[in-house]
Amino acid sequence: MKQFLMCSAALIAVAAPAAAFAQSTGSIDFENEIIVTGATTPKGLAGVELPETSKARGVLNQEIIERQIPGQSVNDIINLLPGVSFQNNDPFGSAGGTMYIRGFDNTRISQTFDGVPLNDSGGYSIYSSQQLDSELIEQVNVNLGTTDVDSPTAAATGSTVNYRTRNPTDDFSAKIVGSAGDFSFFRMFGSVDTGVFTPWGTKAFFAASKATNDTIFNNRGEISKQQYNAKIYQPIGDNGDFISIAAHYNEAYNNRFGSVTFRNDGAGAVPSRFPNNRDERDYVIPYCTTQMPAITGVADAATSCGSTFDERVNPSKTGNIRINSRFTLADDLILTVDPSFQYVRANGGGTATAREGFRDINPGSGVTNAVGYLGGSPYFGYDVNGDGDLLDSIRVLAPSETNTRRYGLIASLRYNFSEDQSIRVAYSLDYARHRQTGEIEFLRNDGQPLHAFPQEGNPLRDATGSVLQKRDRFSKAILHQIAGEYRGKFDALTVTAGVRAPFFKRDLNNYCATSSATGFVECFGTNSAGAAQYAALNPTIQGPQRRVFKYDKILPNIGLTYDVTDAIGLFGNYSKGLQVPGTDNLYNSFFFAPDTASAKPSPETTDNFDLGVRYRSSKVQAQLSLWYTIYQNRLASAYDPETDRTLYRNLGRVDKYGIDGSLSYRPIPELVLYAFGSYLKSKIKDDVLYGECTSGNVSGGVAGCAAVGDPIYAQTSGKRESGAPVYTIGGRAQATLGPVELGVQVKRTGPRYVNDLNRPFTLGGTIIGGVAVSGGAQVMDAKAPAYTLVDLDARLSLAPLGMGDKTYLQLNVSNVFDKLYYGGFDGRLDAGFAAASNLPFVQIGSPRTFIGSVVFAF
């Protein structure tokens, strides 16, 4: 009987997606071997689940997801988990955001969608506005400090965010969601499930959504987003085998907004939006024209129309096809295969000042004129505006466009060699081809682009006929990974031991010359004669070339759980993480000769330790975990004022540790209370090499600069990492009062250091090692202050009116008390800046917003 019950539970766990807490089909299948042992334990309370694994993990399911703002980014929703800190750029999930988990920023977190990696395959960024419609997300789970053994990621040194699409329903059903709110927000979502429509159990769903809103901090711009999804599911037999095929397409066009220089001294019109006067929130961008007088013999200047950050467009087109499958090859032998394909086309907008004339490319005494995208500006070499001279400047659209084709595969073979012991082997492939260009095009009279993607219009050319573009790169990011994992259950103790061996290859082609360590380039396009002339006159600068980088590492992953009682369990886990240098960092290294140490950036590695206790019953569920992470070769960014670009510095070793906890309590069936919190401490172990002493430093008597070339160090030893909050604390209460359901959630985000030196930002003065050592004025405190946000949701069932128990009205209010706060920003190294234009930027936190929705389903 015991064996029969265990087998039955295993089938239920495989067939019911709600029991799946990992990313790939293979990981789900393998973890179900543990999940079934606790099948009688409640899954969660009010949508929050604490799966019985060796990792510190939290899961949110549709019960809590559907109570958030319809269409909200899943990355904002997981703000309800301890250790997670996400700042949304708008209330609707359509404009991006900034995420940290246990101090790992978004480029160090692996995010997957039905096992498909979503991090940018070159720079590892996560684009939170391009996520799946929230109505289709079955559940999202967060590994707070480790990855799965088959994770196909070059990015994750620690945390993972994995979410899965729901399966089609067995019966025909439909759902329509209409939402409207502040800032002209309007969204429609619709889905249709076919139900089982063949004798073999085939079923499918189709869904689409469209959302628009005005930008929230200026009088210009609109965000428009549309998404299409479909999934077909085919069970094979009655033992949990299946094949599912899903497709996703997301298209968004929007203006950027809400980013201001990081200061609180009240200087300037834009930064003054941070004081408590809420009326200053609306930033007026004047309507203007890019047309300028064309006067012969006069150097007509380019207008600033279209140049502000708020006028920049940020178009994206993303799509994927995903297959998940499971096959029983023999008794106790299971094969899972998950292939995928992804398409990405996107750019971040931006303008440049183009010149009609020529650029002097001779650093010697003579003058040698050239055309191309040189010194950060396009040079045409002909009379663009027809006034008979070559003296004029013109404002042009100059985005950085990326086209990606990405192929993936995760295959896993599991064998149960006894009732309580299993082993699996896995292979993962991630093969991405990136084409990164920067074509330019004229702007419309109001400063907006003629085409969001200049390639679709008429890219401008120089006098040689070569297309003018600010970058020209072709890259391949390739991962082959093999992994193995063992799981054994010994009475109350369950042990997992795994290892993954990734083999990374970065095949990079830069068709421009690299003129600085920040990746500044000189591009001649197809003008080979101009490129050859530049190379002859600048022999110390690395010209167009191809470089191949290879990285590999053995990454163990070991865990255990111990059932003290039926309700209380202990867990522990150790894992090693790896992040290969991103393509921007690697392309920056092209500035150095190939055989030098600076041309070979080191990968980041982490050692992650978790130890915790878990309690689960029908009324109370709680988890508390202590964690410790050791970083090696932690990268940090610094601003280079000479090139107006970002330079990467190696922080060396960084130790981080902290505590995470959550508690759910249902005192009566109609009320659920949930609380969570986390604390983070990080410590940079060494001072960071920042640069070298110049002749001016030596003659000026700067301490530590006895001779030109002496090293300059930023005083980072003993300091905290920037960007991540020191603590977070929050909770949610949800009550049912007949046909009315009420929810309130609150989260306080602790202070965040603005730089790794833990010093205030200063402007002006003599700057050494990223700090103003003399002169300079403080423009920003060392920390962005803590802030507290409160959100409300209310639901009125229309079932008493005979409209069905799935039809209701919903009201969401975000930031109820209209708190004005510092939103998302990226941590950085330096604290001193020569000019206000060099200061970093921060998003303004989203204001109070009301959204009403009607949900009709049957």
C-alpha positions in Angstrom: 0.0 0.0 0.0 2.8 2.4 0.9 4.5 1.8 -2.5 1.2 2.3 -4.3 0.6 5.6 -2.5 4.0 6.9 -3.3 3.6 6.0 -7.0 0.2 7.7 -7.1 1.6 10.8 -5.5 4.5 10.8 -8.0 2.1 10.7 -10.9 0.0 13.6 -9.4 3.2 15.6 -8.9 4.3 15.2 -12.5 0.9 15.8 -14.0 0.1 18.9 -11.8 2.2 21.9 -12.8 1.5 23.6 -9.5 3.9 21.1 -7.9 6.7 22.3 -10.2 9.2 24.6 -8.6 12.3 24.5 -10.9 13.1 25.9 -14.3 13.6 23.1 -16.9 11.4 20.0 -17.4 14.3 17.9 -16.2 14.7 19.9 -13.0 11.0 19.7 -12.3 11.0 15.9 -12.9 14.0 15.4 -10.7 12.7 17.6 -7.9 9.3 15.9 -7.9 11.1 12.9 -6.3 11.3 15.0 -3.1 8.1 17.0 -3.5 6.0 13.8 -3.4 7.3 12.9 0.0 5.5 15.9 1.4 2.4 15.6 -0.7 0.1 15.8 2.3 1.6 19.2 3.4 -0.2 22.3 2.2 1.4 23.9 -0.8 1.1 27.4 0.6 -1.0 30.1 2.1 -2.6 32.9 0.0 -0.3 32.2 -2.9 3.0 32.0 -1.1 4.7 28.6 -1.1 7.8 27.3 0.6 8.9 24.1 -1.2 10.8 21.5 0.6 14.2 21.8 -1.1 17.8 22.2 0.1 17.8 25.8 -1.3 16.4 29.0 0.2 13.5 29.4 -2.2 10.2 31.2 -2.3 7.3 30.6 -4.7 4.4 32.9 -5.7 1.4 31.3 -7.5 -1.5 32.7 -9.5 -3.5 33.2 -6.3 -1.4 36.2 -5.4 -0.2 37.1 -8.9 -3.8 37.8 -10.1 -4.4 40.3 -7.2 -1.6 42.5 -8.5 -2.1 45.1 -11.2 -3.2 43.2 -14.4 -0.2 42.9 -16.7 2.3 43.8 -14.0 5.9 42.7 -14.5 6.6 39.4 -12.7 9.8 41.1 -11.4 7.7 43.6 -9.5 5.5 40.9 -8.1 8.4 39.0 -6.5 9.1 42.1 -4.4 6.9 40.2 -1.9 9.7 37.7 -1.3 12.5 38.3 1.2 15.9 39.3 -0.2 14.3 40.8 -3.4 14.4 44.5 -4.1 12.8 45.8 -7.3 12.2 49.4 -8.2 9.6 49.7 -11.0 10.0 52.5 -13.4 6.2 52.9 -13.8 3.1 51.4 -12.1 2.1 49.2 -15.0 5.2 47.0 -15.7 5.8 48.5 -19.1 8.8 50.6 -18.6 11.5 48.5 -17.0 13.0 48.5 -13.6 16.0 47.7 -11.4 16.3 44.5 -9.5 18.6 43.1 -6.7 18.4 39.8 -4.9 20.7 39.3 -1.9 22.8 42.1 -3.4 23.1 40.4 -6.8 22.1 42.9 -9.5 20.0 41.9 -12.5 23.0 41.1 -14.6 24.1 38.5 -12.0 20.6 36.9 -11.7 19.5 34.2 -14.1 15.9 34.6 -15.2 14.1 31.9 -17.2 10.7 31.5 -18.9 9.6 27.8 -19.2 13.4 27.0 -19.0 14.3 29.5 -21.7 17.0 32.0 -20.4 15.9 35.6 -20.6 19.0 37.5 -19.7 20.6 39.3 -22.6 23.0 36.8 -24.0 25.7 39.5 -24.4 25.5 41.8 -21.4 23.2 39.7 -19.2 20.7 42.5 -18.4 17.1 41.5 -17.6 14.3 43.5 -19.3 11.5 43.5 -16.9 9.0 45.2 -19.3 9.2 42.3 -21.7 7.9 39.5 -19.5 4.9 37.2 -20.0 1.4 38.5 -19.4 0.7 37.9 -15.7 -2.6 36.2 -16.3 -0.7 33.3 -18.0 2.0 32.8 -15.3 1.2 29.7 -13.3 3.9 30.3 -10.7 7.2 32.1 -10.2 9.9 30.7 -8.0 13.1 32.5 -6.8 16.2 30.7 -5.7 17.6 33.4 -3.4 21.2 32.4 -3.6 21.9 29.6 -6.0 21.2 28.1 -9.5 19.8 24.8 -10.7 22.4 22.3 -11.8 21.3 22.4 -15.5 20.8 26.2 -15.6 22.0 27.3 -19.1 23.5 30.6 -17.9 26.7 32.6 -18.3 25.3 35.3 -15.9 24.3 33.8 -12.6 26.7 34.2 -9.8 23.9 33.7 -7.4 20.1 34.0 -7.6 17.6 32.8 -10.2 14.1 33.8 -11.1 12.1 31.0 -12.9 8.5 31.2 -14.0 6.3 28.9 -16.0 3.3 29.3 -18.3 0.1 27.6 -17.2 -1.2 24.6 -19.2 -4.4 24.8 -21.2 -7.6 23.8 -19.3 -9.3 20.5 -19.9 -12.6 22.2 -20.7 -13.4 25.1 -23.1 -13.0 28.4 -21.3 -12.4 32.1 -22.0 -11.2 35.1 -20.1 -11.3 38.8 -20.8 -9.7 41.5 -18.6 -10.2 45.2 -19.2 -8.3 47.7 -17.1 -8.1 51.5 -17.0 -6.4 54.0 -14.7 -4.3 57.1 -14.2 -2.0 58.4 -16.8 -4.4 57.3 -19.5 -3.7 53.7 -18.8 -5.8 51.2 -20.8 -5.2 47.5 -21.2 -7.2 44.6 -22.7 -6.3 41.0 -22.3 -8.1 38.0 -23.7 -7.6 34.3 -23.8 -9.4 31.2 -25.1 -8.8 27.7 -24.1 -10.0 25.0 -26.5 -10.4 22.3 -23.9 -9.5 18.7 -24.9 -10.3 18.5 -28.7 -8.9 15.2 -29.8 -9.2 11.6 -28.7 -5.6 11.8 -27.5 -6.2 14.6 -25.0 -4.8 17.5 -27.0 -5.6 20.9 -25.7 -4.5 24.5 -26.4 -4.9 28.1 -25.5 -4.5 31.4 -27.4 -4.0 34.8 -25.7 -3.4 38.4 -26.7 -3.1 41.8 -24.9 -2.7 45.4 -25.7 -1.7 48.2 -23.2 -1.1 51.9 -23.6 -0.4 54.8 -21.2 1.1 58.2 -21.1 4.6 58.6 -19.6 4.2 59.6 -16.0 6.7 62.4 -15.5 6.5 64.6 -18.5 4.1 66.1 -21.1 5.5 64.0 -23.9 5.5 60.4 -24.9 3.4 57.3 -24.8 4.1 53.7 -23.9 2.5 51.1 -26.2 2.8 47.4 -25.7 1.2 44.4 -27.4 1.7 40.7 -26.7 0.6 37.4 -28.2 0.9 33.9 -26.7 -0.2 30.4 -27.6 0.4 26.9 -26.2 -0.6 23.4 -27.3 -0.3 20.5 -24.9 -0.3 16.8 -25.8 -0.2 14.2 -23.0 1.4 10.9 -23.9 -0.2 8.0 -22.1 -1.2 8.3 -18.5 2.2 8.3 -16.7 2.9 12.1 -16.9 4.7 12.0 -20.3 3.8 14.9 -22.6 4.9 17.3 -25.3 4.0 21.0 -25.2 4.8 23.7 -27.8 4.4 27.4 -26.9 5.0 30.6 -28.7 5.4 34.2 -27.4 5.7 37.6 -29.1 6.0 41.0 -27.4 6.3 44.3 -29.1 6.8 47.6 -27.3 7.4 51.2 -28.3 7.8 53.8 -25.7 9.5 57.0 -24.6 11.9 56.9 -21.7 11.2 59.1 -18.7 11.8 59.8 -15.1 15.6 59.6 -15.1 17.4 62.5 -13.4 21.0 63.2 -12.3 21.7 61.7 -8.9 21.8 64.7 -6.6 19.7 66.2 -3.8 21.2 69.7 -3.6 18.3 71.3 -5.4 20.4 72.5 -8.3 18.9 72.5 -11.8 15.3 72.2 -13.0 15.2 68.5 -13.4 16.9 67.4 -10.1 14.6 69.7 -8.2 11.8 67.2 -8.7 13.1 65.3 -5.7 12.0 67.8 -3.0 8.7 67.1 -1.3 6.7 69.5 -3.5 4.8 67.0 -5.5 3.6 69.6 -8.0 7.1 69.7 -9.5 6.8 66.1 -10.6 5.5 67.1 -14.1 8.5 68.0 -16.2 7.5 70.0 -19.3 9.5 69.2 -22.4 9.0 72.1 -24.9 7.9 71.3 -28.4 10.6 72.4 -30.8 11.9 71.9 -34.3 15.0 70.3 -35.7 15.0 72.6 -38.7 17.6 75.4 -38.4 18.4 78.3 -40.6 20.8 77.4 -43.4 23.0 80.4 -43.8 26.0 80.3 -46.2 29.3 80.9 -44.5 27.9 80.5 -41.0 28.5 77.5 -38.8 24.8 76.7 -38.1 24.5 74.9 -34.8 22.5 71.7 -34.2 19.4 72.1 -32.1 18.9 70.3 -28.8 15.4 69.2 -30.0 15.0 65.4 -29.4 18.2 65.2 -27.2 16.6 64.9 -23.7 16.4 61.5 -22.1 12.6 61.8 -21.9 12.4 62.1 -25.7 14.3 58.9 -26.4 12.4 56.0 -27.8 13.0 52.5 -26.6 11.5 50.1 -29.2 11.7 46.3 -28.8 10.5 43.2 -30.6 11.0 39.9 -28.8 9.7 36.5 -29.4 10.3 32.8 -28.7 9.2 29.3 -29.4 9.5 26.8 -26.6 9.1 23.1 -26.5 8.9 21.1 -23.3 8.7 17.3 -23.3 9.0 14.2 -21.1 9.3 10.6 -22.2 9.4 7.4 -20.2 12.0 5.2 -22.1 11.8 2.3 -19.6 10.9 1.6 -16.1 12.7 4.2 -13.9 14.3 5.8 -17.0 13.0 9.3 -17.9 14.1 11.6 -20.7 13.2 15.3 -20.9 14.0 17.5 -23.8 13.5 21.3 -23.9 14.6 23.0 -27.2 13.9 26.7 -27.8 14.5 29.6 -30.2 14.5 33.3 -29.4 14.4 36.5 -31.5 15.3 40.0 -30.2 15.4 43.3 -31.9 15.8 46.4 -29.7 17.5 49.7 -29.2 17.7 52.4 -26.6 17.2 55.5 -28.7 19.4 58.5 -28.4 20.7 61.3 -30.6 24.0 62.7 -31.7 25.4 65.9 -33.2 26.6 65.2 -36.8 29.0 67.4 -38.7 28.9 68.3 -42.4 32.7 68.6 -42.5 35.6 66.4 -41.8 37.5 65.0 -38.7 41.2 65.4 -38.3 42.6 61.9 -37.7 46.3 62.8 -37.5 47.5 63.1 -34.0 50.8 64.6 -35.3 51.4 68.1 -36.5 49.7 67.7 -39.8 46.0 67.7 -40.6 44.4 64.7 -42.2 40.7 65.0 -42.9 38.4 61.9 -42.8 34.7 61.0 -42.8 33.0 58.4 -40.7 31.7 58.0 -37.2 34.7 59.5 -35.4 35.4 60.9 -32.0 31.8 60.2 -31.0 30.2 62.1 -33.9 29.2 61.4 -37.5 31.1 63.3 -40.2 29.4 63.5 -43.5 32.0 65.2 -45.7 29.3 67.0 -47.8 26.8 69.8 -47.6 23.8 68.3 -45.9 21.5 71.3 -45.7 22.3 72.8 -49.1 23.6 76.2 -47.9 26.8 75.8 -49.8 29.3 75.3 -46.9 30.5 72.4 -44.8 30.4 74.3 -41.5 27.1 73.1 -40.0 26.0 70.6 -37.3 22.8 68.6 -37.4 20.9 66.7 -34.7 20.4 63.1 -35.8 18.9 59.9 -34.4 21.7 57.6 -33.2 20.5 54.5 -31.4 22.5 51.4 -30.6 20.6 48.5 -32.2 20.9 44.8 -31.3 19.6 41.9 -33.4 19.8 38.5 -31.7 19.0 35.0 -32.8 19.3 32.5 -30.0 19.0 28.7 -30.0 18.7 26.7 -26.8 18.4 23.1 -25.6 18.2 21.5 -22.2 18.1 17.7 -22.2 18.1 15.5 -19.1 18.1 11.7 -18.5 17.0 10.4 -15.1 17.4 6.9 -13.7 16.0 5.6 -10.5 18.3 2.9 -9.4 16.3 2.2 -6.2 13.1 3.4 -4.6 14.9 6.2 -2.8 17.8 7.1 -5.0 18.0 8.7 -8.4 20.6 10.1 -10.7 20.4 12.2 -13.8 22.8 13.6 -16.4 22.0 16.8 -18.4 23.2 18.7 -21.4 22.5 22.4 -22.0 23.2 24.5 -25.1 22.9 28.3 -25.4 23.9 29.5 -28.9 23.4 33.2 -29.6 24.3 35.3 -32.6 24.3 39.1 -32.0 24.5 41.8 -34.6 25.1 45.2 -32.9 25.0 48.3 -35.1 24.4 52.0 -34.6 23.1 53.5 -37.9 21.9 57.1 -37.9 18.9 58.8 -39.5 17.3 62.2 -39.6 14.8 63.2 -37.0 11.3 64.6 -37.6 10.8 68.3 -37.1 9.6 67.6 -33.5 12.7 65.7 -32.6 11.1 62.3 -32.8 12.5 59.5 -35.0 11.4 59.0 -38.6 11.7 55.3 -37.9 12.2 53.6 -34.5 14.7 51.3 -36.2 16.9 53.3 -38.6 17.6 50.1 -40.6 13.9 50.1 -41.6 14.2 53.6 -43.0 17.0 55.4 -44.8 20.3 55.1 -42.8 22.5 58.1 -43.6 25.8 57.7 -45.5 29.0 59.7 -45.6 30.7 61.1 -48.7 32.2 57.8 -49.6 28.8 56.1 -49.6 29.5 54.2 -46.3 26.6 54.0 -43.8 27.4 56.1 -40.7 27.1 54.1 -37.5 28.6 54.4 -34.1 29.3 50.8 -33.5 29.7 47.7 -35.8 30.0 44.4 -34.1 29.1 40.7 -34.7 29.3 38.3 -31.8 28.6 34.7 -31.0 28.0 33.7 -27.4 28.1 30.0 -27.1 27.6 27.7 -24.1 28.0 23.9 -24.0 27.3 22.5 -20.5 27.2 19.0 -19.1 25.9 18.3 -15.6 25.1 15.5 -13.3 23.0 15.2 -10.1 22.4 12.6 -7.5 19.5 12.5 -5.0 19.1 10.0 -2.2 16.6 9.7 0.7 17.7 8.1 3.9 14.8 8.1 6.3 14.5 11.8 7.4 17.6 12.9 5.5 17.6 13.7 1.8 20.9 14.5 0.1 21.5 16.1 -3.3 24.9 16.3 -4.9 25.4 17.8 -8.4 28.0 19.3 -10.6 27.9 21.4 -13.8 30.7 22.0 -16.2 30.0 24.9 -18.5 32.2 25.6 -21.5 31.8 29.2 -22.7 33.1 30.7 -26.0 32.8 34.3 -27.0 33.6 34.8 -30.7 33.8 38.6 -31.1 34.3 40.7 -34.3 34.7 44.4 -33.9 34.7 46.2 -37.3 35.8 49.5 -35.8 39.0 50.6 -34.2 39.0 50.7 -30.4 40.4 54.0 -29.2 39.9 53.8 -25.4 39.6 51.3 -22.5 36.0 52.3 -22.2 35.2 50.8 -25.6 35.2 54.1 -27.6 35.4 53.3 -31.3 36.3 54.9 -34.6 34.1 53.5 -37.4 34.7 53.9 -41.1 32.2 51.3 -42.3 32.9 50.0 -45.8 35.4 52.9 -46.4 38.4 50.6 -46.2 40.7 53.3 -47.5 39.8 55.6 -44.7 40.3 52.8 -42.1 43.7 52.0 -43.6 44.7 55.7 -43.4 43.6 55.9 -39.8 45.5 52.8 -38.9 48.7 54.2 -40.5 48.4 57.5 -38.6 47.5 55.8 -35.3 49.6 52.7 -35.0 49.2 52.3 -31.2 45.4 52.0 -31.5 43.9 48.5 -32.0 42.1 48.3 -35.3 39.2 46.1 -36.5 39.8 42.5 -35.4 38.4 39.3 -34.2 39.1 37.8 -30.8 37.9 34.5 -29.2 37.6 34.1 -25.5 37.1 30.8 -23.8 36.1 30.1 -20.2 35.2 26.9 -18.3 34.8 25.9 -14.7 33.6 23.0 -12.6 30.7 24.2 -10.4 29.5 21.9 -7.6 26.1 22.1 -6.0 25.5 20.2 -2.8 22.4 20.2 -0.6 20.5 18.4 2.2 17.2 18.5 3.9 16.4 16.9 7.3 12.8 16.3 8.6 12.9 17.0 12.3 9.2 16.4 12.5 6.4 16.2 9.9 6.2 20.0 10.1 9.8 21.1 10.8 12.7 20.7 8.4 16.3 21.8 8.2 18.0 22.6 5.0 21.5 23.5 3.8 23.1 24.1 0.4 26.5 25.0 -1.1 26.9 26.0 -4.7 29.6 27.7 -6.8 28.5 30.3 -9.3 30.2 31.8 -12.4 29.7 34.9 -14.5 31.7 35.1 -17.7 32.6 38.7 -18.7 29.9 40.3 -20.8 30.4 41.4 -24.4 30.7 45.1 -23.5 33.5 44.4 -21.1 35.2 42.1 -23.6 34.9 44.6 -26.4 36.4 47.3 -24.1 39.4 45.0 -23.7 40.1 45.3 -27.5 41.8 48.6 -26.6 44.7 46.5 -25.3 47.0 44.3 -27.3 45.8 40.7 -27.5 48.8 39.2 -25.6 48.5 41.5 -22.6 46.8 40.7 -19.2 44.3 43.6 -19.6 43.0 42.0 -22.8 41.9 38.9 -20.9 39.2 39.9 -18.3 38.7 37.4 -15.6 35.3 35.8 -14.8 33.5 36.4 -11.6 33.0 33.4 -9.3 31.1 33.0 -6.1 30.9 30.5 -3.3 27.3 30.5 -1.9 26.3 28.9 1.4 22.7 28.6 2.8 21.5 27.2 6.1 18.0 27.4 7.3 14.9 26.0 9.0 11.4 25.6 7.6 8.0 25.1 9.3 4.9 24.0 7.3 1.4 23.3 8.6 -2.1 24.0 7.4 -2.2 27.3 9.4 1.4 28.4 9.6 4.3 28.4 7.1 7.7 29.9 7.9 11.2 29.9 6.7 14.4 31.4 8.1 17.8 31.2 6.4 21.3 32.4 7.0 23.5 32.8 4.0 27.1 33.7 3.1 28.6 34.5 -0.3 32.2 35.0 -1.3 32.9 36.9 -4.5 36.1 36.7 -6.5 36.9 39.2 -9.3 33.8 41.2 -8.6 33.4 43.8 -11.4 32.4 47.4 -10.8 31.8 50.3 -13.2 33.5 53.7 -13.1 32.9 56.7 -15.3 35.7 57.9 -17.5 35.3 61.7 -18.1 37.8 61.8 -21.0 35.6 59.5 -23.1 32.2 59.9 -21.5 32.0 56.1 -21.3 31.9 53.4 -18.6 35.1 51.7 -17.5 35.1 48.3 -15.7 37.2 47.8 -12.5 37.9 44.6 -10.6 36.8 44.9 -6.9 38.7 41.6 -6.2 37.2 39.7 -3.3 33.9 40.7 -1.7 32.2 38.9 1.2 28.4 39.2 1.7 26.2 37.6 4.3 22.7 38.1 5.7 19.5 36.6 6.9 16.1 36.1 5.1 12.8 35.1 6.6 9.1 34.9 5.9 6.0 33.9 7.9 2.5 33.1 6.7 -0.4 32.6 9.1 -4.1 31.8 8.5 -5.9 32.3 11.9 -9.3 31.8 10.3 -10.3 30.7 6.8 -11.2 34.2 5.8 -7.9 35.9 6.8 -4.3 35.3 5.9 -1.3 37.3 7.2 2.1 37.3 5.6 5.4 39.0 6.7 8.9 38.9 5.4 12.2 40.6 5.9 15.9 40.5 5.1 19.2 42.0 6.1 22.4 42.3 4.0 26.0 43.1 4.9 28.7 43.2 2.3 32.4 44.0 2.6 34.9 44.8 -0.1 38.2 43.3 1.0 40.7 45.4 -1.0 41.4 48.8 -2.4 40.7 48.8 -6.1 43.2 49.8 -8.8 41.6 52.9 -10.4 44.2 54.3 -12.7 47.7 55.7 -13.1 49.3 58.9 -12.0 49.6 61.6 -14.7 52.2 64.3 -15.0 49.7 66.7 -13.6 49.2 64.6 -10.5 53.0 64.4 -10.0 53.6 68.1 -10.5 50.6 68.9 -8.3 52.1 66.9 -5.4 49.2 64.4 -5.2 49.8 61.9 -2.4 51.0 58.5 -3.8 52.0 60.0 -7.2 55.8 60.1 -7.0 56.2 59.3 -10.7 54.1 59.2 -13.8 52.5 55.7 -14.1 52.4 55.1 -10.3 49.1 53.2 -9.5 46.1 55.1 -8.1 43.8 53.1 -5.8 40.2 53.8 -4.9 39.8 53.4 -1.1 37.2 50.6 -1.2 38.6 48.3 1.5 36.1 47.6 4.2 33.2 49.3 2.4 29.8 48.0 1.3 28.7 47.3 -2.2 26.5 50.0 -3.7 23.0 49.7 -5.1 21.5 47.0 -2.8 19.4 47.9 0.2 20.8 47.2 3.7 17.5 45.7 4.7 13.9 45.1 3.5 10.8 44.3 5.5 7.2 44.0 4.5 4.0 42.1 4.6 0.5 41.5 3.3 -2.9 40.9 4.8 -5.7 39.4 2.7 -9.3 39.1 4.0 -12.5 37.6 2.5 -15.8 39.3 3.5 -18.5 37.5 1.6 -18.3 38.6 -2.0 -15.6 41.2 -1.2 -11.9 40.4 -0.9 -9.5 43.0 0.4 -5.7 43.0 0.4 -3.1 45.4 1.6 0.7 45.0 1.2 3.5 47.1 2.5 7.2 47.1 1.9 10.0 49.2 3.4 13.3 49.3 1.4 16.3 50.2 3.5 19.0 52.7 2.6 21.2 52.1 -0.4 24.8 53.3 -0.8 25.2 55.2 -4.0 28.8 54.1 -4.7 31.3 51.5 -3.6 33.4 54.1 -1.8 30.4 54.8 0.5 31.0 58.5 0.1 28.7 61.4 -1.0 28.8 62.4 -4.6 30.9 65.5 -5.2 31.1 67.8 -8.2 34.3 69.6 -9.3 37.6 69.8 -7.5 40.7 67.6 -8.0 39.5 64.0 -8.4 41.9 61.1 -7.6 40.7 57.5 -7.3 37.2 58.5 -8.0 37.1 61.0 -5.1 37.5 64.7 -4.9 40.6 65.1 -2.9 40.5 68.9 -2.9 37.7 71.4 -3.8 34.4 70.1 -5.0 30.9 70.5 -3.6 28.7 67.7 -2.2 25.6 67.1 -4.4 24.3 63.8 -3.1 24.4 62.0 0.3 26.3 58.7 0.6 23.0 56.8 0.8 19.7 57.0 -0.9 17.3 57.1 2.1 14.9 54.3 3.0 11.3 54.4 1.8 8.0 52.7 2.5 5.4 51.8 -0.1 1.8 50.7 0.5 -0.4 49.0 -2.1 -4.1 48.1 -1.9 -6.3 45.7 -3.9 -10.0 45.0 -3.6 -12.2 42.6 -5.4 -16.0 42.4 -5.7 -17.4 39.1 -7.0 -20.2 39.3 -9.5 -21.4 35.8 -8.8 -24.4 37.0 -6.7 -25.6 38.6 -9.9 -25.5 35.3 -11.7 -22.4 36.1 -13.7 -20.3 33.2 -12.5 -17.7 32.8 -9.7 -14.8 33.8 -12.0 -16.2 37.2 -12.9 -15.4 40.2 -10.7 -14.4 43.8 -10.4 -10.9 44.7 -9.1 -9.4 47.9 -7.9 -5.6 48.3 -7.4 -4.0 51.4 -5.8 -0.2 51.5 -5.9 1.9 53.8 -3.6 -1.2 54.7 -1.6 0.5 57.6 0.3 2.1 59.0 -2.9 5.6 58.6 -1.5 8.3 60.4 -3.5 11.4 58.3 -3.4 14.6 57.5 -5.2 13.8 54.6 -7.6 16.2 52.3 -9.4 19.9 53.0 -9.9 22.9 50.9 -10.7 25.7 50.8 -8.1 29.0 52.2 -9.2 32.5 52.8 -8.0 33.4 56.5 -8.3 32.2 59.3 -6.1 33.8 62.4 -7.6 32.8 64.0 -11.0 34.3 66.9 -12.9 31.0 68.1 -14.4 27.3 67.8 -13.8 26.8 66.0 -17.1 29.1 63.2 -15.7 26.9 62.4 -12.7 25.1 59.1 -12.7 21.3 58.9 -13.1 18.5 57.6 -10.9 14.8 56.9 -11.7 12.1 58.8 -9.9 9.9 56.4 -8.0 6.4 55.9 -9.4 3.6 58.0 -7.9 0.3 56.9 -6.5 -1.8 55.3 -9.2 -5.4 54.0 -9.4 -6.3 51.1 -11.7 -9.8 49.6 -12.1 -10.4 46.3 -13.9 -13.3 44.1 -14.9 -12.5 40.4 -15.2 -15.0 38.2 -17.1 -14.3 34.4 -17.4 -16.2 31.2 -17.9 
